């Protein structure tokens, strides 16, 4: 028979075990993302009233409460900002990925949610019609050092009108919609690789801004929704990744009223780059496609603000917004890459390689495109150039290009 003291010790041990197990179970999602000021950001969504236990390089640190439960977002969001090159991250005893000091393999994906908007409805319950899970599995199989999401996460804008296609789907800017469209599919990949997140027009004010600012905005949580957030740069061993918020305004253009704001931001930003730099912005500056009975050639507002101030060291612009893959080699500017084919309904796009094409008043030596679901994989070669492979949801390479400085060659 246990003594009273032994009984109390045993009860305390059981309570401790239960608390630890409960705490681990309370972490619904966690991930690591790049941020400004040479930092990475560890984020966690917790069903508990307290933040989870975090260790950085073996030292216990206190996560801060970023967003409290409210309305359609019933869970606590916590974060911790750490130096970018920490060696080990443990959240409730489970490892999270750290940033490789040399980025050699970068996956780019965007426009990933399943569209439900009025009568425009995807087969969200069919993994071939909405193949995001397959795409993320293919990304994981290539062991990237970083995944860049170029924006547009939540597409479930209205109640499902067709039970066969999307019966039971959540909708609107809610935790359930963010879970269905992005958090749940990406959860396994979150545990393998750090991310770089961009804000798309589906995250602008009045659409998906609440989830965006709670979960993925690199800055602090604002008290009200800003139309534009400040740009920032993440530098990793000679490669500058420039984050620019082009979410504001109707599709396909961003708001013309922001041209002066964009211009000032660009002048301040580009002067801070050194070495090779990539501009990451949801809306592409240059596009070559026919849609809705008209020519779509890119975002006039950003072109007007940036085109004369983009320095020579900016070799590549990476975007989404257009639901396809496209790469454009401009003779008088950086290469434009588009990877907006990550799951939502696709846009029509030619499949051949076109030469000497005029795009928004500039001449492009090459325009290569496809309208398959998939992602873009960039791999640095020994000579410093980058292979750019457009890979479909089944893992097949649809287009293969090489970026050397500002020159693109494709096959």
N, C-alpha and C positions, 0 to 999 in steps of 0.2 A: 504494500500500500504506500502511495506517495505521501511524503510529508507535506505540510502546508507550503514550506519554502520551495520544495521541488515542484509542487503543483503550480506555484506562481511563476517559476522559471519556465516550466514547460508551456504554460499559457502565453507568456511573453514571447517565447520562441515561435509558437504557432501564429501569434498575431503579427510578428515581424515577417514571417514567411508569407502570410496572406497579403500584408501590405506591399511587399516587394513584387509579388506576382500581380497584384491588382494594379500597381503603378505601371508595370510593363504593359499590361493589357490596356491601360488607359491611353497610351500613345497610339493615336489612330493613324497618323502619317508623320514622317520626319524626312528631312532632306538637307542637303548642303548646296548653297548657291554662291556665286561670285557677287561681290559688292564693291563699292568704291573704296578709296583710301587703303589699298593693299589689304583688303579684308575678305574673308569668307564669312558667310552668315549661316548658322545652324538654326533651322526652324523646326518646330514641332506643333502638331495639333493634338491637344490632350482633352480627354473627356473628364479629367480630374479638375479640381479647383486649384491645384498647384502645378507648377512647372515640373517636368521630369528631371531626373538626375543626369547631369552631364559631366563628363571628364574630357579634358583637353590635354593630351600628352601626359596622361597619368595624374593630372591635378583636377580635383573637383572644382567646378565653377558654377556660378548661379545664373541660370537662364532668367531673362526678364520677360514679364508679361507684356506682349505686344498688343493683343486684342482680346477683350473680354467677351464672353458669350452674350449674344443679343439676337433678337428677332429670328431670322432664318439661318443664323449661324450660331448653333447652340454650344460651341466648344471654345475652350481657351486656346489662344495661339501664343507660343513662347519663342524667344529667339536669343541667340548669343553671337556676338561678333568677335571673331578670332583672327590672328594674323594668318595670311593666306597660305603659308607653307607649314602649318602644323603637321605633325607626323601621325597622330592617332586621335581619333574621335570616338568616344563611347557614350551612347545614350541609353540609360537604363541597362547597362551591361551589353548592349548590342552595338557592333561597329557601324560607323557611317563612313562614307568615302572621303578621302582627302584629295587635295589638288596636286596633281603631278607638276613639279616645277618646270617641266618642259612639255608643252602641249604639242604632241605629234599627231594625234588622231582626234578629230573633232566631228561630231555628228550634228546635223542641223535639221530640225523638224519644225513644222508650223501648221496652223489652221487645222487643229486636231479633233475638234468636237464633232458630234453628230447633229446634223441640222434638223431642227423641228421649228419651223416658222410658218404659221398659217397652213397653207396647202403644200408647201415645199418641205417634204418629209423624206428623210433617209430611212433605210431599213436598219435602225439602230440595234435591233435584236439579231441581226445577221452579221457574223464576224467577217464575212467576205465583202459585204456592202459597206460596212464601217470597220476597216481592218486595223484600227489603231493598236490593238494588242499585238498583232502580228508584226507591225512596224517596230514597236518598242522591243520585241523579242529579237528582231534582226539587228537593231541598234546594239543591244546588249551583247550579242554574239560577236561583235567586232571590237569589243573592249575599248571604247573611246576614253580619252582622258577628260573630255568635257562634252556635254550636250547643250546646244544652243536651241532654245525654243523661241522662234521669231514672232510669237504672239497669236492671239485668237484661240482661246481654250474652250469657251463655253458657247455652244450653238443651240442649246435647247431653250429657245426663246418663248415658246407658247405650248399650251397643253396639246398632248398627242391626239390627233384626229383619227388615227388608224391603229387599232389595237394590234394588228398583225405586224406592223412595222415597228412600233415603239410603245406598245401597251405597257402602262405602269411607269413610264418615264417621268422623272421630275422635270421642272422647267423653271426658268427665271434665274435671277442672281441669288442663289441659295447654296448652302453647304451640300445639299443633296445633288444639285445640278453639277457643281464643281467636282463632286465625288464621281458622279457617273461619267462626266466628259473627260476628266483629267486625273484627279487624285487617285482613284482606284486603279485605272489602267497603268499609271506611271509608278505605282508604289514599289514594285520590284526593282525598277530601274533606279529609283531614288536611293536604294541601298547599295548601288554599285558605282555610281559616278556623280560628280558634282554637275550642277546646271548653271546656265546663264539664261535668265528670263527676260523677255521683252514684252511690253504692253502693246496689244493690238487694238484695232477699233472696236472689237467685241468687248473690250475692257474699258471703253471710254465712259464718260459720265452718263448715267441713266441706263447703262446696259450691264456689263459685268464688273463695274468698278468696285463694288463692295468686296467681292471675293478677291479681286486682284490686290487691293491694298492690304487686306488682312493677311494674305498668304505670300505673295510673290514680289511686291514692290520692294526694291532694294533700300529705299529711304525709309524714314519714319512714317508711322500711320498718321495721315492728315485728318483734321477735324471735319473738313468738307472736301468734296472731290475736285482736284485741280484738273483743268483741261490738258495741261502739259506739265510734266515733271522735268526737273533739271537733268541734263545729260551727265554722264560720268564715264570714266575710263578704267578698265581693269588691265593691268600690264602683267604679262607672264613671259619672262625670259625673251625680251625683244619683240614680242607681239602685243600690240595695243588693241584691245577690243573696246570700241566706242559704242556705248549704249545711248540711243536717241529715241525719244518718245514721239512717235508720229501718229498716235492713236486718234487725235481729235479730228472731227469733220466727217461728212458723209462719204460713203464709198463712191467712186474709187479714189477721189482726191481728199487730201487733208484740207483743213480750213484755210482759204486764201488770206483771211485776216491774221493768220499767224506768221506770215512771211517775214515781217520785220523781227519778230521774236526769234524765229528759227535762225535768221541771219546773224543776229547778235550772239546767240548760243553757239553757232558754228564758228564764228571768229574767235570766241573765247576758248572753244574746245580744241579745235584743230592745232592751235599753237602749243598745246600741251603734249602732243604726240611726239614720239621719237622712235626711229626704226620702223619696221613694217606695221601698218595699221589697217584694221578692217572696221568699216562703219556698219553697225547693226541697227536697222530701223525697220519697223513692220511694213510700211508701205514702200514699195520699190520706187526708186527715182526713175528707172527706165523699164519699160515693158514693151513687148511687141506681140499683140494679140487682137483678134476680132471677137467682140462679145456684145450682146445686147444691141446688135445692129450698128455698132460703131467701133472705131479703132481705139483701143486702150494703149496709151503710150507711157504711163507712169504718173508720178505725183508732181504736178506743176509747182506746187508750193515749195517742196524741198529742192527741186531743181533750181528754182529761182534763188533760193537762199544759199545753196551749197555750191553750185556748179563752178563759181569763180573763186571759191576759197578752199576747195578741197586740195590739200597738198599732194605732192607727187608720191609721198610715202603711203598714202591710202590706196592700196591696190585693189581692194575688194569691198563691195557693198552687199551685205546679206539681208534678205527680206523674205516676207511671206506675202499674205494678202491675196495674191493671185493663186488660185487653187490648182497649181500645176508646178512642174519644174521648168525653169528656164535659166540659161546663162547667156549673157550678152557681152561681147568684147568690143568696147567702144575705142575708136582710134584716138579720141581726145579726152579720155577719162578712165576711171577705174572700171574693172569688170563688175557687172551686176549679176549676182546670183539670186535666184528665187526658189525657195523650198516651202511652198504652201500646200503641198499635197499630202499632208499627214493624216487625213481621215475624213474631212468634211467633203461634201459634194464637189466633184471636180469641175474645172473650167475646160472648155475645148481648147486644144493647143495642137499645132502641127507637130509632126514627129521627125521631119527631115532637118538636116543641118543647112541653114540658109547663109549665104555669103553676101557681103556688101549690101546691107539693109539699112535704110534710114530709120532711125528711132528717135522720135521727139526732136528732130532737127539735127541730130548727130549721126555720123556714119559708123555702123558697126561692121567689123570685118566678119564676125561669126555670130549667129543666133542659133542656139540649140535648145530644143524643148521636148517635153513629153507630158502627157496628161494621165499618167499612171499614179496610183497611190504609192507613196514611198517617202524617202528622205535623202539627204545629201551627206556624203561622207568625204571629209577632207583629210588627207594624209600627207604629212610633210616628207619629202624625199631627201636623200642625202645631199643633193645639190642646193637645198633650200627652197625648191619649188614645191607646189602642192598639187597632188592628184585630187580631182574632184569627180567623184563617182555618184551618179544619180541611181539609187538602188530602189527597186520596187518592194512591195509588201511581202513577196515570196523570197526575197533575197537575191534577185537577179539584177545585174548591172544593166541598166537601160541606156545610159550615156556615160562616156568616160572622157574627161577633159584633164588638161594640165594647166595650172596657173603659174606662170613665171614672171614675177614682177606684175606689170599690168597687161601682160600678153596671155591670151587664152588659145589653146589648141584643143580640138575635140575630134572624136572618132565615133 
